[in-house]
């Protein structure tokens, strides 16, 4: 019976890493595939950048994500402008590594710092004052264009409060940078808005 542990010339078969590297080189041998990969990575990084800009994240998290998105654009540009196939493959491997760091970092942030570790306070929006309540981008701010609107007659979760320039209390939604005037809401439970943390 033939021994499958060696190749045709009696040498051991190539390792998985060598086979994977050869497959990647074959894939990126086509200029069309290289350009398509760079385009897809660019679109993904652009989408991540848009999410970073719209998300309600701490400053340090926005800085880290901004650096990762910038690094992804950089390695994509280097891959496209590389003058040899070997250099293109190396830069595209780098782009893949940075692209993988984005979802891994998002998962780590959600597990360590996100709203799971924050208290949530439910409030009921009375239906006789307004029909649909638009959000503001800050306490006392004007209604947001494209913000979040809350239909009346339902309960919503908030995490903290802040006062505007006139001393009125505002509630911040758990998800997103959406603010609503506290006087329009009734606490659901044995607490008041003054028991909530300050944003």
C-alpha positions in Angstrom: 0.0 0.0 0.0 1.4 3.5 -0.9 2.6 5.7 1.8 0.6 9.0 1.8 2.9 10.8 4.2 5.3 11.9 1.5 5.0 13.6 -1.8 5.9 12.4 -5.3 9.6 13.0 -4.7 9.7 11.4 -1.3 9.4 14.8 0.5 6.9 15.4 3.2 3.7 17.1 2.0 3.6 20.9 2.4 2.2 22.2 5.6 -1.2 23.8 5.9 0.4 27.3 6.1 2.3 26.7 2.9 -0.8 25.4 1.1 -2.8 28.3 2.3 -0.1 30.8 1.2 0.0 29.2 -2.2 -3.8 29.3 -2.5 -3.8 33.0 -1.6 -1.1 33.7 -4.1 -3.1 31.9 -6.8 -6.2 33.8 -5.9 -4.5 37.2 -6.0 -2.6 36.4 -9.2 -5.6 37.9 -11.0 -5.6 41.7 -11.1 -9.4 41.7 -11.1 -9.5 39.6 -7.9 -6.9 41.9 -6.3 -8.9 45.0 -7.2 -12.2 43.4 -6.1 -10.7 42.5 -2.7 -9.4 46.0 -2.2 -12.8 47.4 -3.1 -14.7 45.1 -0.7 -12.3 45.9 2.1 -12.6 49.6 1.4 -16.4 49.4 1.5 -16.3 47.5 4.7 -13.9 49.9 6.3 -16.0 52.9 5.1 -19.1 51.3 6.6 -17.3 50.8 9.9 -16.2 54.4 9.8 -19.8 55.5 9.3 -20.9 53.4 12.2 -18.1 54.8 14.4 -19.2 58.3 13.6 -22.9 57.6 14.4 -22.5 55.4 17.4 -22.6 56.6 21.0 -19.1 55.5 22.0 -16.6 56.8 24.5 -13.8 59.0 23.1 -11.1 56.3 23.6 -13.2 53.7 21.7 -13.8 56.1 18.8 -10.0 56.9 18.7 -9.1 53.2 18.6 -11.7 52.4 15.9 -10.6 55.5 13.9 -7.0 54.3 14.0 -8.0 50.8 12.9 -10.1 52.2 10.0 -7.2 54.4 8.9 -4.8 51.5 9.1 -7.1 49.4 7.0 -7.3 52.1 4.3 -3.5 52.4 4.4 -2.7 48.7 3.9 -5.3 48.5 1.2 -3.7 51.4 -0.6 -0.3 49.7 -0.2 -1.6 46.4 -1.5 -3.0 48.1 -4.6 0.1 50.1 -5.3 2.6 47.3 -4.6 4.9 46.5 -7.6 5.2 42.7 -7.0 2.8 39.9 -6.3 4.7 39.0 -3.1 4.3 42.5 -1.7 0.6 42.6 -2.7 0.0 39.3 -0.9 1.8 40.5 2.3 -0.2 43.8 2.4 -3.4 42.0 1.8 -2.6 39.6 4.6 -2.1 42.8 6.7 -5.4 44.2 5.6 -7.1 40.9 6.5 -5.6 41.1 10.0 -6.7 44.7 10.6 -10.2 43.8 9.2 -10.4 40.9 11.7 -9.4 43.2 14.5 -12.5 45.3 14.0 -15.2 42.6 14.8 -13.0 41.1 17.5 -12.6 44.6 19.1 -16.3 45.2 18.8 -17.0 41.9 20.5 -14.5 42.7 23.3 -16.0 46.2 23.8 -19.5 44.9 24.0 -18.5 42.2 26.5 -16.4 44.5 28.7 -17.7 48.0 28.5 -21.1 48.1 26.8 -24.6 48.5 28.4 -24.6 45.1 30.1 -22.8 46.7 33.0 -25.0 49.8 33.2 -28.3 50.2 35.1 -31.4 50.6 33.0 -34.4 52.7 34.0 -37.8 52.2 32.3 -40.1 55.1 31.7 -43.6 55.3 30.3 -44.3 58.0 27.7 -47.7 59.5 28.3 -50.0 59.6 25.2 -52.0 62.7 26.0 -49.1 65.2 25.7 -47.6 64.3 22.3 -48.3 61.7 19.6 -44.7 61.1 18.6 -41.7 62.4 20.5 -38.6 63.3 18.5 -35.2 63.0 20.0 -32.6 65.7 20.6 -28.9 65.3 20.1 -28.1 66.9 23.5 -30.1 68.1 26.5 -32.2 71.1 25.5 -31.2 70.7 21.8 -33.5 70.9 18.8 -35.2 67.8 17.4 -32.7 65.7 15.5 -33.1 65.3 11.7 -33.0 61.5 11.2 -33.0 60.9 15.0 -35.1 58.5 17.0 -38.8 59.1 17.5 -40.8 57.4 20.2 -44.5 56.6 19.8 -46.6 57.5 22.8 -48.3 55.0 25.1 -45.2 52.7 25.5 -42.3 52.2 27.9 -38.7 53.0 27.0 -35.3 52.4 28.7 -33.0 55.2 29.7 -29.6 55.1 31.4 -28.7 58.6 32.8 -29.8 62.2 33.0 -28.5 65.7 32.4 -29.8 69.2 32.7 -30.0 71.7 29.9 -29.1 75.4 30.1 -32.5 76.3 31.6 -32.3 73.6 34.3 -34.7 71.2 32.8 -33.9 67.5 33.2 -33.4 65.3 30.2 -33.2 61.5 29.8 -30.6 59.7 27.7 -31.7 56.6 25.8 -29.8 53.3 26.4 -28.9 52.9 22.7 -27.6 55.9 20.8 -27.1 59.6 21.6 -30.8 60.3 21.9 -32.2 62.7 24.5 -35.8 63.3 25.7 -37.2 65.8 28.2 -37.9 63.9 31.5 -41.1 65.8 32.3 -42.9 64.0 29.5 -42.2 60.5 31.1 -43.4 58.6 34.1 -41.0 56.2 35.9 -42.0 52.5 35.7 -41.0 51.2 39.1 -40.0 52.5 42.6 -37.5 55.2 41.5 -37.4 58.7 40.2 -35.3 60.5 37.6 -33.2 61.9 40.5 -32.1 58.4 41.4 -30.5 57.9 38.0 -26.8 58.6 37.4 -25.7 61.7 35.7 -24.3 61.4 32.2 
